[in-house]
């Protein structure tokens, strides 16, 4: 669930940042770039959480999380 939310926030922030960059609103451009960075961090955290609580074997979890 959180993975989908962070992924949608990332895509929306990139689209809005590009549209505001074309119009010349630098302040809003920076806001949406910061939102994109935070959503990428949240996406990584949520994927890591879902891997760590899954029913996968421990060796496979270690392999996925160490990459």
Buried (B, 14 or more C-beta within 10 A) or exposed (E): EEBEEBBEBBEBBBEBBEEBBEEEBEEBBEBBBEBBEBBBEBBEEBBEEEBEEEEEEEEEBEEBEEE
